[in-house]
Amino acid sequence: MERLRETEIFNDPKLRRNIEVRSEVNLETRLYFHNKGYIETETPILTPDPEVAPVKPFVIENPECYLRITDTEFLKRLMYAGFGKIFQLAKDFREGDSNYKSNPEFTQLSIAARGIDYEQMVGVFKDYMSSVAKKVNDTPVISFFGSRINLETDWSEITVKDALAKFCDIDLDKNLENSDLEKTMERLKVPVPSEAKNYYGVIKYNIMMESILDKFIMPEYKGKILFLKEYPYGLNAPGKAVEDKPQYKQRGEVFVNGIEIINGSTIPTNPDFIKSWYDHALKAQLDSGLWPGKRLDEDYLRSTRLGIPHMSAMTLGYDRYIMMLTNSKNISEVITFPIILKSK
């Protein structure tokens, strides 16, 4: 018979301490952003339409709606409404994510701010992560999957183009189309993920490029924090174009010991571009037959026509951050009641 979670907590001092640490981090997070002039906000958990992303939301019936998979589109709408700096510490939900670093119900720390780009926003997160670590643990040094990492100093940054050239002899300028990237994967003897064969366009490109990055780039930054930036057009969600490089965008991710913890971008200011990107991505999903009934969030798209300021939005995997602060090897160790969903 499975043990009750409360019995596990009662018998395991580390689990109890993790819950206490999480409480401390919640408080310090709110204090940090309050002192930096950010306003905390709340956005809907139930949404009529999920973001166009390659992750499955939970569907709620009568009337049909979805549990949110991320928070940034509502935060962007608040930016368009005139706010300057906002943050949200909130629950999100994704169907099928259940492993040592992912849980179907998880917490994200999301930030949006006017007047800064995505590189400056990464600087905000860097200061936040190290500052809270020092408050909670009296040191910016954390232990994460066998590596001791200093949240203040052990940072590296590199563009996707430079990383691929350096570590696997790929000229990204010649691999911006799916057909070219497939040939390169064949040359490198890297199998195209089976999931990619269901798609075309940016969805397929994203799956293939993530496979290459996982195989060749992440191992090179073991024991470090990597800010991987200037994503090509087809990798990840939309971002403002890099100046004089229209096929690249101001979007990137931060990885700690090879595990993604932060994702974000400088927001494009052209609403027609945003709509065309989402139209293309949604069509690729619908044509696969794996996303029946999925549709665009028309309210969000209408809001982009109110005028998009120079701004960035970024999200941190909060449970993974707590794992870092508590030297935990499984996300279930830092979630008070991790829910394991049973198949019907």
N, C-alpha and C positions, 0 to 999 in steps of 0.2 A: 504494500500500500504506500502511495506517495505521501511524503511528509508535508505537513502544513508549513507554509512560509513562516508563520509566526513562531513555530517550533524551531525552524532553522535559525531565525534571528535570535531567539532566546539562547540557543546553544552555541552560537558563533559570535565571539566578541568582534571579529573583523566586520561582519555584516552590520552589527549594531553601530560600530564606529563609522562605517561608510554612510549610514543614514544620517548620523550626526554631522559628518563632513558635508554632505549634500545640503543640509540645512544652513550650515555656515556659508557655503558657496552661494546659495540663493540670496542670502542677506548681503554678502559682499558684492555680488553682481549688481544688485539694485543700487547699492550705495555708490559703486564705482560710476555707473552711468548717470545717476542723479547728480553726482558731483561734477560730471563733465557736461551738464546741461541738456541731457537727453530726457525725453518724456516717455514714460512707460505707457504702452497702449495694449488693448485687447482687440482681437479680430475674430470673426466667426469660425467656430469649429466645423459647423455644417455649412457647406457651400453648394450652390446649384450646379456648378461646373468646376471640375478640378483643373489644375494647371496642366498644360500639354507637356508632359515629361514621361520618360520611359519607365515609369513605376506605376503599379496598379493601386488605385484608391479603394477604400471600402465603400460599397454602395448601400445606402439606407433607403428603404421603400416607404411609400405612403406618407407624404409624396416623395418621389425619388430625389435624393440628393447624395452628397458625398462627404465623408470625413476628409478634412484637409490633408494634403500631403506636404505642404510648406506654407510659409506665412508671408513671403516677400511681395506677392502681388498686392495684397491688401496694404502692406506698408508703403509700397510705391503710390498707391492711390491716396494715402494720407499725405505723402509728399506733394502730390499734385493739388491737394486741398490747402496747402500752404504751410505745413509744419516743416521745421528745419532739421531736427534730430530726434529720432524716435527709436525705441527698442521694444522687443517683446520676448518674454520667456514663456514658451508655450508647448503644449502637446501637439504632435502631428502623428499621422497614421499612414502606413503603407502595407498593402497586402503582400504577404510572402516573405517579408524581410525577417528572418529568424535565424541568427547564428551568434557567434561569440562577440561580434561587434555591432549587431543590428537587432532591433526588437520591433514588432509590428506597431506598438505604441511607444513613441520615443519623444524626447524633448529637444527643442532647438532654441538657440539664442539668435534672434534675427535683429539686424540693425539696418537702418536707412538714414542717410544724411545728405543734405544739400552741400554743394560747393566743394566736394572732394571726389577724387577718382578711386578706382578699386585698389590701387597700390597704397594710397593714403589710408584707405579703410583697413587694409591688412595691418598697417601700423597701429591702428586703434586696437585691433584684436591682439596684436603682439603685446602691447602695453597692458591691456586688460588681463590676459592670461598670466603674465608674469607677476603682475601686481596682486591678483587674487591668490596665486600660489604662495606668495610671500606672506600674505595675511593669514592664510589657513595653515600652511606648513612651515612658515618661517624661512623659506628658501624658494628660489625660482627653479631649483633642480627637481625633476620628477623622474620616476622609474616607470618605463612603459615597454612592456614585452621584452624585458631583459636588457634594455638600454637606459643609461642615465643621460638625461637630456636637460640642458639649461634653457629654459624658456626665454631668457634674455639674450643669450649669445649664440646658441647653436642653430642659427637660421642660415639657409642658403636660398638663393633665388636664381631662376634661369627661365628663359623662354622655352616653349615647346620646341620651336625650330632649333635652337642651339642644343637642347638636350638630345634630340634625336640625331643631330649631326655628330655630337660628341660620343654618344654611347652605342649607337647602332648603325652609323653610316647611312642615315636616311636624309635626303634633301627634301624637306617638307614642302618647299615651293613646287616640287614636282610630284607631290602626293596629296594634293588638295581635292582630288576626285576619287570616288569609290573604286573605279576601275584601276587607277594607278596604284592605289593603296593595296588592293588585292594582289597585284603583281609583286609589289614589294614584300608583302607577307609571305608569298610563295617563295621568293628569293631567300628570305630569312628563315624559311621552314617553320613559320608560325601559322598554325591552322586558323582559318577564319571561324570565329565562334558560331556555333549552329544557330544561335538566336539571330545573328545578323542576316542569315539567309532568308528570313521572313520579311525583310524590309528593303527600302531603297533610300536614297537621299541622305539627309542629315541624321536620321535615326540609325541607318546602317553604318554610316561613317563614324558616328559616336561609339558604337559598339566595337568596331574594329580598332579604332585608335586607342580606346581604353585598354584593350587587350595588349597592344604594343607597349603602352606606357607601363602597365603592370609587369610585363616581362623584362623590359630593358632599363627602364628609368628608376622605378621604385627601389630595386635592390641597391642602386648606387648611392642612395641616401639613407641607408640603415643607420639608426642611431642619431639622426638629424631631423630637423624640421625643414621641409622643402616648400617654398612658394613657387609653384609652376604657373607661368603667366603667358600672356599673349597667345591665347588659344586660336587655332584656325577656325574658320567660319562654321564648319560642321561639327565641332567638338563642344558638347555641353550646350546650355541655353543661350539666348541672345546676349550680346554685349555691344557697346559702342565700338565702331571701327577704330583700329589703331591708325593714327595719322599717317598718311601716305602708304598705308598697307591695307587696302579694303578687304582682303581675304583673311585678315587677322582681326581679333577683337580684344577689347579691354576686359578680359574675363580670365579668371584663374582659380586655382584651388591650393589649399595648404594641406600638406600631408605630414604626419608625425610618425616616424619609423615606418613609413609606407602606407599608413592608414589615413584616409581622408578625414579631415576634421573641419575645414572651412571651405565654402564655395560662394563665389559672388562676382559681381561685375560693376563696371560703370554702365549706367543705363542708357540705351540708345534714345535719342531725342526725336527721331522721325517715326511717327505713329504708323505710317504706311509700311515702313521696313519691319516694324514689330509684327504687324498683322500678316505680312507676306511670309515671315519666318514661321509663325504659328500655323498658318494655312498649310504650308508645305509639310511641316512636321505632322500635323493632324492627318493629312491625306495619306502619308506613308503608314501611319498607324491604322487607319481605317481600312486601307487596301490590304493590309496583312491579314485581316479577318480576326485578329486577336483582341481588338478593342471595340466591340460592337456598341453603337450608340454614343460613343465619345464625341464631345462637341467643344467648341471654343467658349471661353468665358467672355461673352459679349460685353458685359458691364465693364470689365477691365479694359477691353479694347476701346470702348467708348471713352473711358477716363483718360486714355493716353492723348486724346484730342483736346484736352483742357490745357495742354502745354506742359511739357516735361522739362523740369529744370536740370541743370548740371548736377548730378547726384550719383551716388552709388548705393548698392544694397548687398548685404552679405549675411551668411548664416553659418553658425558654428554648431556642430554636433555636441550638444551639452552633456549627454550621457557619456560620450567618449572622453570629454574633458574631465568629468568626474573620475572616470577610470584612470586617467593620467595622474590625477592628484592623490588617488588612493592605491596606486600600484595594483590595480585589479586586472585580471586576465579575461574576464567575461562580463559582458554588459549586464547580465542578470545580477551581478554582485553589487551594482550601484543603483538598481531600480528596486524600490521597496517591495512592490508586488509585481514581478514580471509575469505577464499573462502569456501562457503558451496556448495558442489557439489550436483546437482539435479539429481534424477534418470531419466533414459530415459523412 
